[in-house]
Amino acid sequence: MKTMLIFISTLLLLTACENITPDPLLNELNGEWKLVKIGIGFPSPQGPSELQPDYEEVLTFNAAKGTYTRTKDGKVIESSDVSISSDEKATYQKDKLIFEDSKTYSFISFTETPKYLVLYQPAPIGSVLADGNSFFYEKLK
């Protein structure tokens, strides 16, 4: 009886400790990212092509939990489960960051030098993005 109890306990423990490996791109997002500039989607003639934000915005990703939090000037303004998917309709590979709670998505990419996380203007899931701003984030931790 004691052996059976140990066996069942071990089995329950092993199934409870299921190892879920996050998407590699989600792993790359893990940590904190600070907004450093905003690229204007369709700038007017003689207008700026990018803006410096007049507020502090930080995104915090937890790849293991598949969550993110957006803070603006130190206050949480959004929190959501997130996932990564590919845009099946695109003529070339585009990754999308899905914000599950708000049912929106944003195209996601990285620049090389300096390394920025670039998120395109968020849009409702199912809509097609035509023009919008790009938000450039720099890794904090």
TORPA-4810 file (N, C-alpha, C, O; in nm, 3 decimals):
<nodes>
NODE_1_0.082_-0.119_0.000_0.000_0.000_0.000_0.088_0.127_0.000_0.061_0.223_-0.072_M
NODE_2_0.193_0.123_0.083_0.284_0.237_0.091_0.354_0.259_-0.043_0.371_0.373_-0.087_K
NODE_3_0.395_0.151_-0.108_0.461_0.160_-0.238_0.366_0.217_-0.342_0.405_0.299_-0.424_T
NODE_4_0.243_0.174_-0.338_0.142_0.223_-0.433_0.118_0.373_-0.412_0.103_0.448_-0.509_M
NODE_5_0.114_0.418_-0.287_0.094_0.558_-0.257_0.212_0.642_-0.307_0.192_0.751_-0.361_L
NODE_6_0.334_0.593_-0.289_0.454_0.663_-0.338_0.452_0.669_-0.491_0.486_0.772_-0.549_I
NODE_7_0.413_0.560_-0.556_0.406_0.556_-0.701_0.305_0.658_-0.754_0.334_0.732_-0.847_F
NODE_8_0.187_0.662_-0.695_0.082_0.755_-0.739_0.126_0.899_-0.713_0.103_0.987_-0.796_I
NODE_9_0.187_0.924_-0.598_0.235_1.060_-0.567_0.341_1.105_-0.666_0.339_1.219_-0.712_S
NODE_10_0.433_1.016_-0.699_0.538_1.048_-0.796_0.478_1.075_-0.933_0.517_1.170_-1.000_T
NODE_11_0.384_0.994_-0.974_0.317_1.012_-1.103_0.245_1.146_-1.108_0.253_1.216_-1.208_L
NODE_12_0.175_1.182_-1.004_0.105_1.310_-0.998_0.203_1.426_-1.002_0.179_1.527_-1.068_L
NODE_13_0.314_1.412_-0.931_0.415_1.516_-0.929_0.475_1.536_-1.068_0.494_1.650_-1.111_L
NODE_14_0.504_1.429_-1.138_0.563_1.439_-1.271_0.467_1.500_-1.371_0.509_1.579_-1.455_L
NODE_15_0.339_1.466_-1.364_0.243_1.524_-1.457_0.215_1.670_-1.424_0.182_1.747_-1.514_T
NODE_16_0.227_1.708_-1.298_0.205_1.848_-1.259_0.321_1.936_-1.303_0.303_2.056_-1.323_A
NODE_17_0.438_1.879_-1.318_0.557_1.955_-1.357_0.580_1.945_-1.506_0.694_1.925_-1.551_C
NODE_18_0.476_1.959_-1.583_0.485_1.951_-1.728_0.578_2.059_-1.780_0.565_2.176_-1.741_E
NODE_19_0.671_2.023_-1.865_0.769_2.116_-1.918_0.717_2.174_-2.049_0.715_2.106_-2.152_N
NODE_20_0.674_2.300_-2.046_0.625_2.368_-2.164_0.734_2.463_-2.211_0.774_2.553_-2.138_I
NODE_21_0.780_2.444_-2.333_0.885_2.528_-2.388_0.820_2.643_-2.466_0.747_2.619_-2.562_T
NODE_22_0.847_2.768_-2.425_0.789_2.881_-2.498_0.845_2.893_-2.639_0.952_2.840_-2.669_P
NODE_23_0.772_2.961_-2.725_0.817_2.991_-2.859_0.953_3.061_-2.852_0.971_3.149_-2.767_D
NODE_24_1.050_3.026_-2.938_1.182_3.090_-2.933_1.175_3.242_-2.948_1.253_3.313_-2.884_P
NODE_25_1.084_3.293_-3.029_1.070_3.436_-3.045_1.018_3.499_-2.916_1.059_3.609_-2.878_L
NODE_26_0.927_3.430_-2.848_0.877_3.479_-2.720_0.991_3.480_-2.617_0.998_3.571_-2.534_L
NODE_27_1.079_3.380_-2.622_1.198_3.379_-2.535_1.286_3.501_-2.561_1.342_3.559_-2.467_N
NODE_28_1.298_3.539_-2.688_1.381_3.654_-2.723_1.322_3.785_-2.668_1.394_3.881_-2.643_E
NODE_29_1.189_3.787_-2.650_1.121_3.905_-2.595_1.134_3.914_-2.443_1.115_4.022_-2.386_L
NODE_30_1.165_3.804_-2.379_1.163_3.796_-2.233_1.240_3.912_-2.169_1.353_3.941_-2.208_N
NODE_31_1.179_3.977_-2.071_1.242_4.088_-2.000_1.168_4.218_-2.020_1.051_4.220_-2.056_G
NODE_32_1.240_4.328_-1.996_1.181_4.462_-2.004_1.235_4.537_-2.125_1.354_4.529_-2.157_E
NODE_33_1.146_4.611_-2.192_1.179_4.689_-2.311_1.123_4.830_-2.296_1.005_4.846_-2.264_W
NODE_34_1.206_4.930_-2.318_1.164_5.070_-2.304_1.144_5.133_-2.442_1.228_5.118_-2.531_K
NODE_35_1.032_5.204_-2.459_1.005_5.276_-2.584_1.105_5.390_-2.600_1.118_5.474_-2.511_L
NODE_36_1.176_5.391_-2.714_1.277_5.495_-2.736_1.243_5.587_-2.853_1.290_5.701_-2.858_V
NODE_37_1.163_5.539_-2.949_1.121_5.626_-3.059_0.999_5.566_-3.129_0.971_5.447_-3.117_K
NODE_38_0.930_5.652_-3.202_0.810_5.612_-3.277_0.833_5.649_-3.422_0.853_5.767_-3.454_I
NODE_39_0.830_5.551_-3.510_0.844_5.575_-3.653_0.709_5.611_-3.711_0.612_5.537_-3.694_G
NODE_40_0.702_5.726_-3.781_0.576_5.771_-3.840_0.545_5.684_-3.961_0.629_5.668_-4.050_I
NODE_41_0.424_5.629_-3.964_0.386_5.538_-4.072_0.384_5.601_-4.209_0.439_5.544_-4.304_G
NODE_42_0.324_5.715_-4.223_0.314_5.782_-4.352_0.337_5.930_-4.328_0.242_6.008_-4.320_F
NODE_43_0.466_5.971_-4.316_0.494_6.110_-4.280_0.452_6.208_-4.390_0.459_6.177_-4.509_P
NODE_44_0.410_6.326_-4.348_0.374_6.430_-4.444_0.502_6.493_-4.499_0.607_6.486_-4.434_S
NODE_45_0.495_6.553_-4.617_0.614_6.618_-4.673_0.672_6.721_-4.574_0.596_6.795_-4.512_P
NODE_46_0.800_6.724_-4.561_0.874_6.809_-4.468_0.837_6.782_-4.321_0.875_6.859_-4.233_Q
NODE_47_0.764_6.674_-4.295_0.730_6.638_-4.158_0.833_6.541_-4.101_0.915_6.487_-4.176_G
NODE_48_0.830_6.519_-3.972_0.927_6.427_-3.913_0.897_6.282_-3.954_0.782_6.246_-3.977_P
NODE_49_1.002_6.201_-3.964_0.983_6.059_-3.995_0.978_5.975_-3.867_0.936_5.860_-3.869_S
NODE_50_1.023_6.036_-3.757_1.013_5.968_-3.628_0.999_6.072_-3.516_1.039_6.188_-3.530_E
NODE_51_0.942_6.026_-3.405_0.918_6.110_-3.290_0.982_6.050_-3.166_0.996_5.928_-3.156_L
NODE_52_1.021_6.135_-3.074_1.066_6.090_-2.943_0.944_6.092_-2.851_0.874_6.193_-2.845_Q
NODE_53_0.917_5.983_-2.779_0.800_5.984_-2.692_0.816_6.085_-2.579_0.926_6.105_-2.527_P
NODE_54_0.705_6.149_-2.542_0.708_6.245_-2.431_0.657_6.180_-2.302_0.612_6.249_-2.210_D
NODE_55_0.663_6.049_-2.298_0.621_5.970_-2.182_0.713_5.848_-2.174_0.781_5.816_-2.271_Y
NODE_56_0.715_5.782_-2.061_0.796_5.661_-2.047_0.704_5.540_-2.057_0.608_5.526_-1.981_E
NODE_57_0.735_5.453_-2.151_0.657_5.330_-2.169_0.751_5.210_-2.163_0.854_5.208_-2.229_E
NODE_58_0.714_5.111_-2.082_0.794_4.990_-2.068_0.705_4.868_-2.088_0.597_4.859_-2.030_V
NODE_59_0.753_4.776_-2.170_0.686_4.647_-2.189_0.765_4.543_-2.112_0.888_4.540_-2.119_L
NODE_60_0.695_4.459_-2.037_0.759_4.350_-1.964_0.700_4.219_-2.012_0.579_4.196_-2.000_T
NODE_61_0.786_4.132_-2.067_0.742_4.002_-2.117_0.792_3.892_-2.025_0.906_3.894_-1.979_F
NODE_62_0.705_3.796_-1.997_0.741_3.676_-1.923_0.716_3.559_-2.018_0.603_3.513_-2.033_N
NODE_63_0.823_3.512_-2.082_0.810_3.407_-2.183_0.758_3.276_-2.124_0.678_3.207_-2.188_A
NODE_64_0.801_3.243_-2.004_0.759_3.117_-1.942_0.609_3.114_-1.919_0.546_3.009_-1.933_A
NODE_65_0.552_3.228_-1.883_0.407_3.235_-1.857_0.328_3.279_-1.979_0.205_3.266_-1.981_K
NODE_66_0.396_3.332_-2.082_0.327_3.381_-2.201_0.244_3.505_-2.171_0.131_3.517_-2.218_G
NODE_67_0.302_3.597_-2.092_0.229_3.718_-2.054_0.313_3.842_-2.082_0.434_3.836_-2.102_T
NODE_68_0.244_3.955_-2.083_0.313_4.083_-2.096_0.234_4.189_-2.021_0.114_4.176_-1.999_Y
NODE_69_0.307_4.295_-1.982_0.247_4.409_-1.914_0.304_4.535_-1.978_0.424_4.543_-2.004_T
NODE_70_0.218_4.633_-2.003_0.261_4.762_-2.056_0.239_4.866_-1.947_0.129_4.880_-1.894_R
NODE_71_0.346_4.940_-1.914_0.332_5.049_-1.818_0.362_5.180_-1.889_0.451_5.188_-1.974_T
NODE_72_0.288_5.283_-1.852_0.308_5.416_-1.907_0.326_5.509_-1.788_0.238_5.521_-1.703_K
NODE_73_0.441_5.575_-1.783_0.477_5.662_-1.671_0.458_5.591_-1.537_0.408_5.650_-1.441_D
NODE_74_0.497_5.464_-1.533_0.495_5.387_-1.410_0.363_5.322_-1.374_0.355_5.250_-1.274_G
NODE_75_0.258_5.345_-1.453_0.127_5.287_-1.424_0.092_5.180_-1.527_0.111_5.200_-1.647_K
NODE_76_0.043_5.065_-1.479_0.004_4.956_-1.570_-0.119_5.001_-1.649_-0.221_5.038_-1.591_V
NODE_77_-0.107_4.998_-1.783_-0.220_5.036_-1.867_-0.274_4.917_-1.947_-0.384_4.923_-2.001_I
NODE_78_-0.195_4.809_-1.951_-0.242_4.690_-2.023_-0.166_4.570_-1.971_-0.047_4.578_-1.937_E
NODE_79_-0.236_4.459_-1.965_-0.177_4.333_-1.924_-0.250_4.224_-2.001_-0.373_4.230_-2.014_S
NODE_80_-0.177_4.125_-2.052_-0.242_4.026_-2.137_-0.158_3.900_-2.149_-0.037_3.902_-2.129_S
NODE_81_-0.224_3.792_-2.183_-0.154_3.674_-2.233_-0.112_3.707_-2.375_-0.184_3.778_-2.446_D
NODE_82_0.003_3.656_-2.417_0.051_3.682_-2.553_0.094_3.551_-2.618_0.128_3.453_-2.551_V
NODE_83_0.090_3.551_-2.752_0.139_3.437_-2.829_0.195_3.491_-2.960_0.173_3.607_-2.996_S
NODE_84_0.267_3.407_-3.030_0.328_3.443_-3.158_0.266_3.357_-3.267_0.245_3.237_-3.248_I
NODE_85_0.236_3.418_-3.381_0.190_3.340_-3.496_0.245_3.405_-3.622_0.299_3.515_-3.617_S
NODE_86_0.230_3.338_-3.734_0.275_3.392_-3.863_0.155_3.441_-3.941_0.044_3.389_-3.928_S
NODE_87_0.178_3.543_-4.022_0.073_3.596_-4.108_0.065_3.510_-4.233_0.153_3.516_-4.319_D
NODE_88_-0.040_3.431_-4.243_-0.054_3.338_-4.355_-0.080_3.411_-4.487_-0.050_3.356_-4.593_E
NODE_89_-0.133_3.532_-4.483_-0.167_3.605_-4.604_-0.050_3.686_-4.660_-0.058_3.736_-4.772_K
NODE_90_0.058_3.697_-4.585_0.172_3.780_-4.626_0.250_3.714_-4.740_0.259_3.592_-4.748_A
NODE_91_0.306_3.797_-4.828_0.388_3.745_-4.937_0.526_3.703_-4.889_0.595_3.627_-4.957_T
NODE_92_0.568_3.751_-4.772_0.691_3.707_-4.708_0.662_3.687_-4.560_0.561_3.737_-4.508_Y
NODE_93_0.749_3.614_-4.493_0.728_3.577_-4.352_0.711_3.699_-4.263_0.800_3.783_-4.255_Q
NODE_94_0.598_3.707_-4.195_0.574_3.813_-4.097_0.525_3.747_-3.970_0.431_3.668_-3.971_K
NODE_95_0.591_3.779_-3.860_0.548_3.728_-3.731_0.454_3.829_-3.666_0.473_3.950_-3.678_D
NODE_96_0.352_3.776_-3.598_0.256_3.860_-3.529_0.260_3.829_-3.380_0.266_3.712_-3.341_K
NODE_97_0.257_3.933_-3.300_0.244_3.919_-3.155_0.096_3.938_-3.125_0.039_4.045_-3.150_L
NODE_98_0.033_3.833_-3.072_-0.110_3.836_-3.044_-0.131_3.873_-2.898_-0.078_3.808_-2.808_I
NODE_99_-0.210_3.977_-2.874_-0.249_4.018_-2.740_-0.387_3.956_-2.715_-0.489_4.009_-2.759_F
NODE_100_-0.389_3.844_-2.644_-0.509_3.763_-2.629_-0.625_3.839_-2.562_-0.740_3.828_-2.607_E
NODE_101_-0.596_3.914_-2.457_-0.703_3.978_-2.380_-0.776_4.087_-2.458_-0.898_4.100_-2.448_D
NODE_102_-0.702_4.166_-2.536_-0.765_4.274_-2.613_-0.805_4.230_-2.753_-0.865_4.307_-2.828_S
NODE_103_-0.771_4.105_-2.789_-0.802_4.051_-2.922_-0.744_4.139_-3.033_-0.810_4.168_-3.133_K
NODE_104_-0.617_4.181_-3.012_-0.546_4.260_-3.111_-0.413_4.193_-3.143_-0.371_4.099_-3.074_T
NODE_105_-0.347_4.242_-3.248_-0.214_4.190_-3.283_-0.129_4.304_-3.334_-0.177_4.411_-3.369_Y
NODE_106_0.000_4.277_-3.337_0.097_4.372_-3.389_0.206_4.293_-3.461_0.253_4.191_-3.411_S
NODE_107_0.245_4.340_-3.580_0.360_4.277_-3.645_0.482_4.304_-3.559_0.492_4.410_-3.496_F
NODE_108_0.573_4.209_-3.556_0.689_4.218_-3.469_0.816_4.190_-3.548_0.818_4.101_-3.634_I
NODE_109_0.921_4.267_-3.519_1.051_4.242_-3.582_1.159_4.298_-3.491_1.131_4.362_-3.389_S
NODE_110_1.283_4.274_-3.529_1.398_4.327_-3.456_1.489_4.396_-3.556_1.503_4.351_-3.670_F
NODE_111_1.552_4.505_-3.514_1.655_4.567_-3.597_1.789_4.509_-3.553_1.800_4.452_-3.445_T
NODE_112_1.889_4.523_-3.639_2.020_4.463_-3.610_2.107_4.552_-3.521_2.141_4.513_-3.409_E
NODE_113_2.143_4.672_-3.570_2.233_4.758_-3.496_2.180_4.900_-3.496_2.175_4.960_-3.603_T
NODE_114_2.141_4.955_-3.386_2.131_4.889_-3.257_2.011_4.795_-3.256_1.922_4.805_-3.340_P
NODE_115_2.011_4.703_-3.161_1.903_4.605_-3.156_1.781_4.666_-3.088_1.783_4.697_-2.969_K
NODE_116_1.676_4.681_-3.165_1.547_4.727_-3.115_1.442_4.621_-3.141_1.448_4.549_-3.241_Y
NODE_117_1.347_4.613_-3.051_1.223_4.540_-3.075_1.131_4.639_-3.144_1.111_4.749_-3.093_L
NODE_118_1.075_4.601_-3.258_0.986_4.691_-3.332_0.848_4.629_-3.336_0.829_4.518_-3.386_V
NODE_119_0.750_4.702_-3.283_0.611_4.660_-3.289_0.536_4.758_-3.379_0.546_4.880_-3.363_L
NODE_120_0.461_4.702_-3.471_0.381_4.783_-3.561_0.251_4.822_-3.491_0.211_4.757_-3.394_Y
NODE_121_0.186_4.924_-3.538_0.059_4.972_-3.484_-0.036_4.854_-3.458_-0.064_4.777_-3.550_Q
NODE_122_-0.087_4.838_-3.335_-0.179_4.727_-3.307_-0.309_4.741_-3.386_-0.353_4.851_-3.417_P
NODE_123_-0.370_4.626_-3.416_-0.496_4.623_-3.490_-0.579_4.505_-3.441_-0.524_4.409_-3.387_A
NODE_124_-0.712_4.511_-3.459_-0.796_4.398_-3.420_-0.761_4.272_-3.499_-0.728_4.280_-3.618_P
NODE_125_-0.767_4.157_-3.434_-0.740_4.031_-3.502_-0.840_4.016_-3.617_-0.960_4.038_-3.601_I
NODE_126_-0.788_3.978_-3.733_-0.871_3.961_-3.851_-0.865_4.080_-3.946_-0.898_4.066_-4.063_G
NODE_127_-0.824_4.196_-3.896_-0.813_4.313_-3.984_-0.679_4.309_-4.055_-0.585_4.242_-4.012_S
NODE_128_-0.671_4.383_-4.164_-0.548_4.391_-4.242_-0.486_4.527_-4.219_-0.551_4.630_-4.238_V
NODE_129_-0.360_4.529_-4.178_-0.290_4.655_-4.153_-0.240_4.714_-4.284_-0.178_4.644_-4.364_L
NODE_130_-0.267_4.842_-4.305_-0.223_4.907_-4.427_-0.117_5.011_-4.396_-0.016_5.020_-4.466_A
NODE_131_-0.138_5.090_-4.293_-0.044_5.196_-4.259_-0.058_5.224_-4.110_-0.167_5.218_-4.054_D
NODE_132_0.053_5.254_-4.049_0.051_5.285_-3.906_0.192_5.313_-3.858_0.288_5.301_-3.933_G
NODE_133_0.202_5.351_-3.735_0.332_5.382_-3.676_0.404_5.255_-3.633_0.343_5.150_-3.614_N
NODE_134_0.536_5.267_-3.620_0.619_5.160_-3.567_0.678_5.209_-3.435_0.723_5.323_-3.425_S
NODE_135_0.677_5.122_-3.335_0.724_5.158_-3.202_0.853_5.081_-3.173_0.855_4.958_-3.178_F
NODE_136_0.960_5.154_-3.143_1.093_5.096_-3.124_1.126_5.091_-2.975_1.124_5.192_-2.906_F
NODE_137_1.156_4.970_-2.928_1.185_4.947_-2.786_1.327_4.895_-2.771_1.375_4.816_-2.852_Y
NODE_138_1.394_4.941_-2.666_1.529_4.899_-2.634_1.526_4.813_-2.510_1.453_4.843_-2.415_E
NODE_139_1.604_4.705_-2.510_1.605_4.610_-2.397_1.665_4.676_-2.274_1.771_4.738_-2.280_K
NODE_140_1.594_4.662_-2.159_1.645_4.713_-2.031_1.713_4.602_-1.953_1.826_4.618_-1.907_L
NODE_141_1.643_4.488_-1.937_1.700_4.376_-1.863_1.672_4.248_-1.936_1.711_4.141_-1.891_K
</nodes>
